[in-house]
């Protein structure tokens, strides 16, 4: 879904240029804020975690709307913005 967006659409939706978001995703993926896999449950990708956070923080979308948009459980949407905020505040 996200790779299909044109650059101007991506920036409008996520409030960041695509290259800045890519750098953020790479840094988040190797940081201590990116959660480790628990048991046999697969973890959500750093890209999806960051994009959910970037969608939730500046908008008034509900968590239910975001979990529908990204096709994830609402509990994952609840945790993603907090992880992203913690990561960003560490700088």
Secondary structure, 3 states (H helix, E strand, C coil): CHHHCCHHHHHHHHCCCHHHHHHHHHHHHCCCCCCCCECCECCCCHHHHHHHHHHHHHCCCCHHHHHHHHCCCHHHHHHHHHHHHHHHHCC
